[in-house]
């Protein structure tokens, strides 16, 4: 496991000069523009080929076939992709800061495993078959695991290493439970086979409204933690000297990541690598300041998720590849590259 050691304050963590702040602000505006373009592409492009004129009529004028496709399917899918992408990127950035591990992602602390275990339990033992039904089980499972990881990681005495170890142990146990249940229950296997891939295809306005309050609350909390997490990045002793409350910051960071990742996973299943790749890439041009990493991750993570979803809809027409498959295909080589670059830098 790769865990950074505490570092002393450096020029990079000091307040950026006005010119650098201006460049970062312009970059954030450009990132928002890219996000708008990708969102428009997500509405315009799909497994069913429609002209731009048909998309326009479906979006604003037609309540028939085109309206069903554009508004009923693609618009809901795009909105959910925006929300889930932002949640995964923020959760990844917060967890990387919390564990001081730039290769951490929401799966590291067992949150995805908790949601998946709750869903298979709902399907097998409670007969829940609809997404509207087991979305709440998924969120509850993620929340329970988040609390367990924090308690097993030492609660008030929690450290980045203890949290990561607790999350890894719980994930291993829950994935063993998942395999055991799915092997013995064909109905659970059939449903979970689709859900565990990670997909935006089942997006509906009901699902969006169910998870929206949690995503908004988690986003606000995560963004508010930028300053205390910056202080903790300098080491516990320095953070205390700067007035940071370590235990409170760790508890709130766990809560933010759990709410964000739990709601995202509940809505569309576990989607890997988004929370790993985007914060890591963002850090390469913003530096370690979380006041910039978090907003950039919030904007660029939906770009990756929606872009991957569009690719999945196009490459297999008239069928489609689920977005979780596309992000895994993209994320595997990127993860290997990041690990190799990190090892080279340490030599």
C-alpha positions in Angstrom: 0.0 0.0 0.0 1.3 3.4 -1.0 0.9 5.9 1.8 2.6 9.3 1.8 4.4 10.4 4.8 3.6 13.7 6.4 5.4 16.6 4.6 6.6 19.9 5.9 5.0 23.1 4.6 6.4 24.1 1.2 6.0 26.8 -1.3 3.4 24.7 -3.1 1.1 24.7 -0.1 1.6 28.5 0.5 -1.0 30.9 -0.9 -0.7 31.0 -4.7 0.4 34.3 -6.3 -2.4 36.3 -8.0 -1.2 35.2 -11.5 -1.4 31.5 -10.6 -4.8 32.0 -9.1 -6.0 33.7 -12.2 -4.7 30.9 -14.4 -6.4 28.3 -12.2 -9.7 30.3 -12.3 -9.6 30.5 -16.1 -8.8 26.8 -16.3 -11.9 26.1 -14.1 -14.1 28.2 -16.4 -12.7 26.3 -19.4 -13.4 23.0 -17.7 -17.0 24.1 -17.1 -17.3 24.8 -20.8 -16.0 21.4 -21.7 -18.5 19.9 -19.3 -21.3 21.7 -21.0 -20.1 20.4 -24.4 -19.9 16.8 -23.1 -23.4 17.1 -21.5 -24.8 18.3 -24.9 -23.1 15.4 -26.6 -24.6 13.0 -24.1 -28.1 14.3 -25.0 -27.4 14.3 -28.7 -25.7 11.0 -29.2 -27.0 7.6 -28.2 -27.4 4.0 -29.2 -30.4 5.1 -31.4 -29.2 7.4 -34.1 -31.1 10.7 -34.3 -30.3 13.8 -36.2 -29.7 17.1 -34.4 -33.0 18.3 -35.7 -34.8 15.3 -34.2 -32.9 15.8 -30.9 -34.0 19.4 -30.9 -37.7 18.5 -31.6 -37.5 15.8 -29.0 -36.1 18.1 -26.4 -38.4 21.1 -26.9 -41.3 20.3 -29.1 -42.1 16.6 -29.4 -43.7 14.5 -26.7 -43.8 11.4 -28.9 -41.1 9.0 -29.9 -38.3 11.6 -30.1 -39.4 13.1 -26.8 -39.4 9.7 -25.1 -35.8 9.1 -26.3 -34.3 12.5 -25.7 -36.1 13.6 -22.6 -37.3 10.4 -21.0 -33.9 8.6 -21.5 -31.0 10.7 -22.5 -31.7 13.8 -20.4 -32.3 11.8 -17.2 -29.1 9.8 -18.0 -27.1 13.0 -18.5 -28.3 14.6 -15.3 -27.6 11.5 -13.3 -24.1 11.2 -14.9 -23.4 14.8 -14.0 -24.4 14.2 -10.3 -22.7 10.8 -10.0 -19.5 11.9 -11.7 -19.1 14.9 -9.5 -19.8 12.8 -6.4 -17.2 10.1 -7.3 -14.6 12.7 -8.1 -15.1 14.6 -4.9 -15.2 11.4 -2.8 -11.9 10.3 -4.4 -10.2 13.6 -3.8 -11.3 13.6 -0.1 -10.2 10.0 0.5 -6.8 10.6 -1.2 -6.3 13.6 1.1 -7.6 11.7 4.2 -5.4 8.6 3.7 -2.5 10.6 2.2 -2.5 8.1 -0.6 -2.7 9.6 -4.1 -3.8 6.2 -5.5 -6.8 5.8 -3.2 -10.3 5.7 -4.5 -13.8 5.2 -2.9 -13.4 1.4 -3.1 -10.4 1.6 -0.7 -12.5 2.1 2.4 -15.1 -0.6 1.5 -17.9 1.8 0.6 -18.6 0.1 -2.8 -18.5 -3.3 -1.1 -21.0 -2.2 1.5 -23.5 -0.9 -1.0 -23.1 -4.1 -3.2 -23.6 -6.4 -0.2 -26.7 -4.5 0.9 -28.2 -4.8 -2.6 -27.6 -8.5 -2.9 -29.1 -9.0 0.6 -32.2 -7.0 -0.5 -32.6 -9.1 -3.6 -32.0 -12.5 -2.0 -33.6 -12.2 1.4 -36.2 -9.4 1.0 -37.4 -10.1 -2.6 -36.6 -6.5 -3.7 -36.4 -6.4 -7.5 -36.7 -2.7 -8.6 -34.0 -0.1 -8.6 -36.3 2.2 -6.7 -36.5 -0.4 -4.0 -32.9 -1.3 -3.4 -31.4 2.1 -3.9 -32.1 2.7 -0.1 -30.5 -0.6 0.8 -27.4 0.4 -1.2 -27.1 3.7 0.6 -27.6 2.1 4.0 -25.0 -0.5 3.3 -22.5 2.2 2.3 -23.2 4.2 5.4 -22.9 1.2 7.8 -19.5 0.3 6.3 -18.3 3.9 6.5 -19.1 3.9 10.2 -17.5 0.5 10.8 -14.3 1.6 9.0 -14.1 4.7 11.1 -14.6 2.7 14.3 -12.2 -0.1 13.4 -9.7 2.5 12.2 -9.4 3.8 15.7 -12.3 6.4 15.9 -10.6 9.3 17.8 -7.2 7.8 17.2 -7.8 7.0 13.5 -4.9 7.4 11.2 -4.7 7.1 7.4 -3.0 3.7 7.6 -5.6 2.3 10.0 -8.5 3.5 8.0 -7.1 2.0 4.8 -6.4 -1.3 6.5 -9.9 -1.4 8.0 -11.5 -0.6 4.7 -9.5 -3.3 2.9 -10.3 -6.0 5.5 -14.1 -5.2 5.4 -14.1 -5.1 1.6 -12.5 -8.6 1.4 -15.1 -10.0 3.9 -18.0 -8.4 2.1 -16.9 -9.5 -1.4 -16.6 -13.1 -0.1 -20.2 -12.8 1.2 -21.3 -11.5 -2.2 -19.8 -14.4 -4.1 -21.3 -16.9 -1.7 -24.8 -15.5 -2.0 -24.7 -15.1 -5.8 -23.4 -18.6 -6.3 -26.4 -20.0 -4.4 -29.1 -17.7 -5.7 -29.6 -17.5 -9.5 -32.0 -14.6 -9.3 -29.5 -12.5 -7.3 -26.8 -13.4 -9.7 -28.8 -12.3 -12.7 -29.7 -8.9 -11.2 -26.3 -8.3 -9.6 -24.5 -9.2 -12.8 -26.0 -6.0 -14.4 -25.9 -3.8 -11.3 -22.3 -4.4 -10.3 -21.0 -3.4 -13.7 -22.1 0.2 -13.1 -24.6 1.8 -15.5 -26.5 5.0 -16.2 -29.0 3.2 -18.4 -31.6 2.9 -15.6 -31.6 6.6 -14.9 -35.0 8.0 -14.1 -36.3 11.2 -12.5 -37.3 9.3 -9.5 -33.8 8.0 -8.9 -32.4 11.4 -9.4 -34.7 13.0 -6.8 -34.1 10.2 -4.3 -30.3 10.6 -4.3 -30.1 14.4 -5.0 -30.4 15.6 -1.3 -27.5 13.2 -0.3 -25.3 14.3 -3.2 -25.9 18.0 -2.4 -25.2 17.6 1.3 -22.1 15.5 0.6 -20.8 18.0 -1.9 -21.2 21.0 0.4 -19.5 19.1 3.2 -16.6 18.0 1.1 -15.9 21.5 -0.3 -16.0 22.9 3.2 -13.3 20.5 4.3 -10.7 21.9 1.9 -8.8 24.0 4.4 -8.6 21.5 7.3 -7.5 18.8 4.9 -4.8 21.1 3.6 -3.6 21.5 7.1 -3.6 17.8 7.7 -1.5 17.2 4.6 1.4 18.9 6.4 1.4 16.3 9.1 -0.6 15.9 12.3 1.7 18.0 14.5 1.7 20.9 12.1 -2.1 20.6 11.6 -2.6 20.9 15.3 -0.3 23.9 15.5 -2.4 25.5 12.8 -5.6 24.9 14.8 -7.0 22.0 12.9 -9.2 19.5 14.7 -7.9 16.2 13.4 -10.5 13.8 14.7 -13.4 16.0 13.7 -11.9 16.5 10.2 -11.3 12.8 9.7 -14.9 12.0 10.9 -16.4 14.6 8.6 -14.2 13.5 5.7 -15.4 9.9 6.2 -19.0 11.1 6.4 -18.7 13.2 3.2 -17.0 10.4 1.2 -19.6 7.8 2.5 -22.6 10.0 1.6 -21.2 10.9 -1.9 -20.0 7.4 -2.8 -23.0 5.7 -1.2 -25.5 7.7 -3.0 -23.7 7.4 -6.4 -23.3 3.7 -6.0 -26.9 3.3 -5.0 -28.1 5.1 -8.1 -26.0 3.3 -10.7 -23.9 0.6 -9.2 -20.1 0.7 -8.4 -18.2 2.6 -11.1 -14.5 2.3 -10.7 -11.5 4.5 -11.4 -13.3 7.8 -11.8 -12.5 8.7 -8.2 -8.9 7.6 -8.7 -8.0 9.1 -12.0 -9.5 12.5 -12.0 -8.2 13.9 -8.6 -4.8 12.5 -9.5 -4.7 14.2 -12.9 -6.1 17.4 -11.4 -3.4 17.4 -8.7 -0.7 17.4 -11.5 -1.7 20.9 -12.6 -3.3 22.5 -9.6 -0.7 21.4 -7.0 -1.7 20.0 -3.6 -4.1 22.8 -2.7 -7.5 21.1 -2.1 -9.2 24.5 -2.5 -8.6 24.0 -6.2 -8.4 20.2 -6.4 -12.0 19.7 -5.1 -13.7 22.2 -7.5 -11.7 20.9 -10.5 -12.6 17.3 -9.5 -16.3 18.2 -9.2 -16.2 19.6 -12.8 -13.9 17.2 -14.6 -15.1 13.9 -13.1 -18.5 14.2 -14.9 -16.6 15.0 -18.1 -14.9 11.6 -17.8 -18.1 9.7 -16.8 -20.3 11.2 -19.4 -17.6 10.9 -22.1 -17.2 7.2 -21.3 -21.0 6.7 -21.4 -21.2 8.3 -24.8 -18.4 6.1 -26.1 -20.2 3.0 -24.7 -23.4 4.0 -26.5 -21.6 4.5 -29.8 -19.1 1.7 -30.1 -21.6 -1.2 -29.8 -24.6 0.2 -31.7 -27.5 -0.7 -31.6 -26.5 -2.3 -28.2 -24.2 -0.5 -25.7 -21.4 -1.0 -23.3 -22.2 0.0 -19.8 -20.2 3.0 -18.5 -18.6 0.9 -15.7 -17.0 -1.3 -18.4 -15.6 1.7 -20.4 -14.2 3.4 -17.3 -12.5 0.1 -16.2 -11.0 -0.3 -19.7 -9.7 3.3 -19.6 -8.7 3.2 -16.0 -6.6 0.0 -16.0 -3.8 1.3 -18.2 -4.0 4.7 -16.5 -3.6 3.1 -13.0 -0.6 1.1 -14.2 1.0 4.3 -15.6 0.3 6.2 -12.4 1.9 3.5 -10.2 4.9 3.2 -12.5 5.4 7.0 -12.5 5.1 7.1 -8.8 7.7 4.3 -8.3 10.1 6.0 -10.7 9.8 9.3 -8.8 10.6 7.5 -5.6 13.8 6.0 -6.9 
